[in-house]
Amino acid sequence: MPGAGLGGGLESVINFYGRGRDAIELIVDEGSFEENLCGGERLDPEYAESALVGTATISGEIATVIANDAGFGNPRFKMVYSGLMGLEEGLKMAYAVYLTIKADKDKPLTEKRPIILVVDTPGMSPGKVEEIIGIYKSTGAYQLASAEARRLGHPIVAMIIGRAISGGFLCHGLQADRILALSDTFGTMIHVMPLIGIARVTKINIMLLEELAESNPVFAAGVSHFYNLGGVDGIVETIEDMRASVVTQIAEIRRLKAGGEHDEVGPWSRLMSGIRRGGRKTSEKVIQLMEDEFEKALLSWLGGEDDEPTP
């Protein structure tokens, strides 16, 4: 069984916080993960060590693996620790995706290697130095690379094993074709922002926010709440099921993309899922209002349907 060598046995695992390496071994073929090898190119092993990237096989198929390694910090940026996404981490992960795209650029759609994201991040590094240098360009580059890989046909599956919070999750996970998460039983934590952070930004009393979180998934943390919002495509109930769930999703993504059903994967499909599940009660109305306003603006710019466009 994959991962049978984990210390203490699977039955002793309470949560997977900080265990990105263990999760990789459970998901990919036993002993196949080769760290810092992406698309045939070797990466500097000392660069952004908390960004764990490499190549493995899953069911015999080559895949790129990208994960957070909470066991490492970054000596150049002291605010990067415990799996936080930093400037160099974003660049390294983006580079791994682009190397994957380059390696498979001449392969047909059905042979583009999958990209497996193992997610355990408490957010984005808040360091002032990173912000000045350009952390948002770095993490934005990672999001753009992931979106490009999806467009070109690479199946991207994110497996949340611990924390998926705020800007860290935004760049590492949310651009995937499919997002899976270990159930609430494992203490899996998914949310846009902690309630105390929302209270500081919105000036809403924390007690009121806690009350809202009881009935509104937008304010509540947890896998089941995010599933209702459409932010998670599937919940994995046992550790042993992670591998099979990822393999199933890779095959399903390929089937949908081969059939031209691109709206059935990725962020748009999750928005639609949230509407169907009742977690996004006003989304359809907002989308319609935006489309109406766009039509009005377009007609105004064109000067009316029958008029020539104005310069």
Secondary structure, DSSP 8 states (H G I E B T S, - for coil): -TTTTSTT-GGG----TT-HHHHHHHHSSTT--EETEETTEE--TTSSTTEEEEEEEETTEEEEEEEE-TT---TT-TT--TT-B-HHHHHHHHHHHHHHHHHTTTS-GGG---EEEEEEE--B---HHHHHHTHHHHHHHHHHHHHHHHHHT--EEEEEEEEEEHHHHHHTTTTSSEEEEE-GGGT-EEESS-HHHHHHHH---HHHHHHHHTT-TTT--SHHHHHHHTS-SEEE-SGGGHHHHHHHHHHHHHHHHHTT-GGGSHHHHHHHHHHHHTS-TTHHHHHHHHHHHHHHHHHHHHTSTTS----
